[in-house]
Every structure is written in structure tokens, then in C-alpha cells.
Amino acid sequence: MYFTDRGIEELEKRRGDDEVTLAWLSERLSEFVDIHPDFEVPIERFATWLARLDDPED
């Protein structure tokens, strides 16, 4: 198990039953980048990946 897997597992355990909107998630990601600017590039890449999941060209 990688270190990051523990964070994903914790998220699932703590919030796995929550329902959220993509607008809510976008706001949380923006807040995270504001607090941790060094993570801007990976967060932007993750958001782009999520946005384009259904795009057949990607």
C-alpha cells in the first residue's frame, strides 16, 4: 500500500456515504491549492482528468 492509499481509504471511511456536487468538490480543490500552492499542477491535472473522463478523444 502506498502512503497516498491511506488518505483515499480514510476519505472513503469518513465520507463514503456523503453525496457531494462537482461544484462543492471544485471549491474544496481550489481551497486546497490556495493553502498548498505547490500542489497546483497535480490538482489541475486531476481536475482536467475528471472533467474529460467521458471525452472519447482523451
N, C-alpha and C positions, 0 to 999 in steps of 0.2 A: 504494500500500500504506500502510495506517495503521500507526502505531507499534505498536499492540497486536497487529497481524497478525504481527509478527516474533516476539513471545512465543509465539503459538499455533503458528507454524511451528517454533520451537525445541522446544516441547513435543512436537510430532509427530515431529521428527527424533530427539530424545533418548529418548523414551519411547513411541514409536508402536507398538512390539511388546509393551509391558508389558500385563499383564492386572491390573486392579485391581477391588476391590469398591466399591460405593457407600459402605459403611461407612468404608473407607480414605479415599475422597475427602472424605467429611463431616469426618473427623478433620483432614485437611490444610486444608480450608477454615476450620475452627474455629481451627486453629493460626495461619493467616494473619490472621484477624480479630483474634486476641489480640495479634499483633505489629503489625498495622496497623489500629487501630480505626476510622480514617477510612473504611475500605472496607467497614464492616459492612453498610451499606444495600445497596450493589450486590451484595455477595456473598450476602446474604439473598434479594435479588430473583432472582439467578441460581439459587440452590438451590431456591427456590419454583418457578421456571420449569421446572427439571429434574424436580422432584417431580410436576408436573402435566402433563407432556408428553402423557400418554395420556388426560387428563381431557377429555371432549368438551365440557364446559361452559366451559372456558377457552380 
